[in-house]
Amino acid sequence: MPPDPHNALALFKASLELQFRLCDLMRRNALRWSEAQNRMIDGCASEFEASATRLLDAPDWQQVGFVAADLGWKSLQQRNCALLKMAEAVVANQSALQQDMQQAWAQWQHDCTHALKEASGAMPLSTTLENLLATATRPPMLPDGKG
């Protein structure tokens, strides 16, 4: 039995939609990273501005010395806070990307399965093919066995 062009078109469209969705997900992920970088740069710029202002406001050399000594500790505290915020952004961005990609693959699986079921007509889709598609789109298991 020759393949039905309508069903082949449905499979092609499902795969093309997946490609477009994955491109959009990667674009949105890049925007999230760009926003995180901009927040880090803004934080560094405001930290520098505050430090420079404190030095400019010092009335004598003794105050400049005190301010300079204090700036080192303040800078260390602010960098630790910035690193924590960046780590949170990393986890949030990667979690969002993973979840969105999982949904995209699940939708692709659904669309392809639907097209293949229609192509088979009266014959049911083989269990082997369904299991293959389910395995390919199942979320990865974590080391503790949770998914």
Summary of the structure (lengths in Angstrom):
residues: 147
radius of gyration: 27.1
end to end distance: 40.3
largest distance: 93.0
contacts: 343
relative contact order: 0.12
helix: 84%
strand: 0%
